Amino acid sequence: MHVAIPLYHRFTALDAVGPYTVLAYAPGWTVTFVAAEPGPVTDDRGSLVLTATASYDDLPRPDVVVVPGGPGTMDVLSDQALIEWIGQAHEHTRWTTSVCSGSLLLGAAGLLRGMRATSHWAILDLLRKFDAEPVSDRVVIEGKVVTAAGVSSGIDMALTLLARATDVETAQAVQLAIEYDPQPPFNAGSPKTAPEGTAERALSIIT
Amino acid sequence: MHVAIPLYHRFTALDAVGPYTVLAYAPGWTVTFVAAEPGPVTDDRGSLVLTATASYDDLPRPDVVVVPGGPGTMDVLSDQALIEWIGQAHEHTRWTTSVCSGSLLLGAAGLLRGMRATSHWAILDLLRKFDAEPVSDRVVIEGKVVTAAGVSSGIDMALTLLARATDVETAQAVQLAIEYDPQPPFNAGSPKTAPEGTAERALSIIT
């Protein structure tokens, strides 16, 4: 199974590297980071540089697409090369997926019309612009389209995807290989549970 | 606060990028990936290339060190430049930390003698070679030395560290910013809970 993860300026690193690590550990799976042209791509903090090793043209028909999000998403909603690549790749994928604001890019490619989808809690309602129905679940599956909530949710999404694409035993083996037995020190990872004032502080970080 | 994350050939991407994302989102914190020389470093799957933007010499006194693990750890246990940098940086750090087999590198630098420490479940007992006491906790804090269990545990470690280094409210804001409300699809992330046979399959993935 060949997975492509498109990178763009000001993507959020964990959006891409969470699912990458899960899927690249799956036996027989390979993952390639792609961009308009191969080369370095800088993240949203300006301090992490990941290399895209292939261009969109090099990889027109991946089996799986994982579109990461990040503050840079808003800038690439009008990036025709990226949006067209997503739309054309989707015609042949087995799974088309996103993490965080990456779902807006699936929307811009016209893939979410009339469908349930999720995204980062802070921008969930923007999905309506693409005729999608926002759902505040961690992972939303609609046929072969799988959207995940903010940033770290890509790990849960990739494990869920892997179980469906292969089998439960393989997904569990990867989960144990990456010791994914999460023990967050606080119950603050969702706007539903975070203490009062946390959402405002979080928004000041990500905007 | 300035964080340095050393990279080496065949590191595990999520070991580095989990804590990176948490700490780089903290207001006023910056994170730099370092190596013997600046340049691209390839991960354990051979498909992810992260750029080290500074050399060890460029950054001798970071406030925080986060040493990632990966299959490549065994090769760099005898890398004097890396081990000496860790040892010398530690003399001035506020926190010296590791994820996964990165704790073996702290051990090789002589930082774990007589101390409790953790690592990936598959290699936990190797800590004894460095006179450390292996503990199968997700995050182990001994003074200013913080070790984390396998791969994904770096996220929990970094949030725990951030709360101690700043305050609980800041760590909670970052947790919400990255929507870290984990919902693993299986209860297989620890050898204590994974179904029979999962450990053998996981070991065949990571070795």
Interface residues (C-beta under 8 A of the other chain):
Chain A: T12 A13 L14 V17 G18 Y20 T21 A24 Y25 P27 T30 V31 T32 F33 P40 R45 S47 L48 V49 L50 T51 T53 C100 H120 W121 R138 V139 A149 G150 V151 S152 S153 I155 D156 L159 T160 A163 V168 E169 T170 A171 Q172 A173 V174 Q175 L176 A177 I178 E179 Y180 D181 P182 Q183 P184 P185 F186 A188 G189 S190 P191 T193 A194 P195 G197 T198 A199 R201 A202 S204 I205 I206
Chain B: T12 A13 L14 V17 G18 Y20 T21 A24 Y25 P27 T30 V31 T32 F33 P40 R45 S47 L48 V49 L50 T51 T53 C100 H120 W121 R138 V139 A149 G150 V151 S152 S153 I155 D156 L159 T160 A163 V168 E169 T170 A171 Q172 A173 V174 Q175 L176 A177 I178 E179 Y180 D181 P182 Q183 P184 P185 F186 A188 G189 S190 P191 T193 A194 P195 G197 T198 A199 R201 A202 S204 I205 I206
